[in-house]
Every structure is written in structure tokens, then in C-alpha cells.
């Protein structure tokens, strides 16, 4: 398993990725999350759909776990946000 390099605002980026990813998940017709669904369930489902739709690269087999999925979603959100967004680094 490879080490995960933290990014600035990673927790907030993950929260935003879950929010945006949930809307994408629903609009895509993949289903709808209940308000009481655990964040880990949402992360796995959103990650799987984004990989299936070729919006993100799949993780390497040895890194295919929840911490890496969360990190991958945070990176996806960082790249997706507009340049002037407060969570954007650099």
C-alpha cells in the first residue's frame, strides 16, 4: 500500500466531493442516497461511478481501499472546482 500525500483542505474537499458526487450520482440515474447513509458508503459508490464513467482513473489494486478512495475524491474535487474557489490550492 502506498503512502497518501495529504493535500491542503483535504477534509473540506472530500465533503464537497460527497455533496457534488451525490448530486451527480442521482442525476446519472445511479440511485439516491438517504440522509442517514454513512459517508463511507457514499464514498465507495461515488468513486465507483466516477471510475465507470471515466471521470477519474481507478486506483491501483493494492491501493483500492477507503482511505485512498477518499483521497482520490478530494483530488477530483480540487481539479473540478473553479480556480477562484476558496478550497482551491496553489
KAHUUR-V541905 format. One record per residue. N is the residue number from 0. SS is DSSP state (hx for helix, st for strand, lp for the rest). Layout:
# KAHUUR-V541905
[[N SS] [N SS]]
This chain:
# KAHUUR-V541905
[[0 lp] [1 lp] [2 lp] [3 lp] [4 lp] [5 lp] [6 lp] [7 lp] [8 lp] [9 hx] [10 hx] [11 hx] [12 hx] [13 hx] [14 hx] [15 hx] [16 hx] [17 hx] [18 hx] [19 hx] [20 hx] [21 hx] [22 hx] [23 hx] [24 hx] [25 hx] [26 hx] [27 lp] [28 lp] [29 lp] [30 lp] [31 lp] [32 lp] [33 lp] [34 lp] [35 lp] [36 lp] [37 lp] [38 hx] [39 hx] [40 hx] [41 hx] [42 hx] [43 hx] [44 hx] [45 hx] [46 hx] [47 hx] [48 hx] [49 hx] [50 hx] [51 hx] [52 lp] [53 lp] [54 lp] [55 lp] [56 lp] [57 lp] [58 lp] [59 lp] [60 hx] [61 hx] [62 hx] [63 lp] [64 lp] [65 hx] [66 hx] [67 hx] [68 hx] [69 hx] [70 hx] [71 hx] [72 hx] [73 hx] [74 hx] [75 hx] [76 hx] [77 hx] [78 hx] [79 hx] [80 lp] [81 lp] [82 lp] [83 lp] [84 lp] [85 lp] [86 lp] [87 lp] [88 lp] [89 lp]]
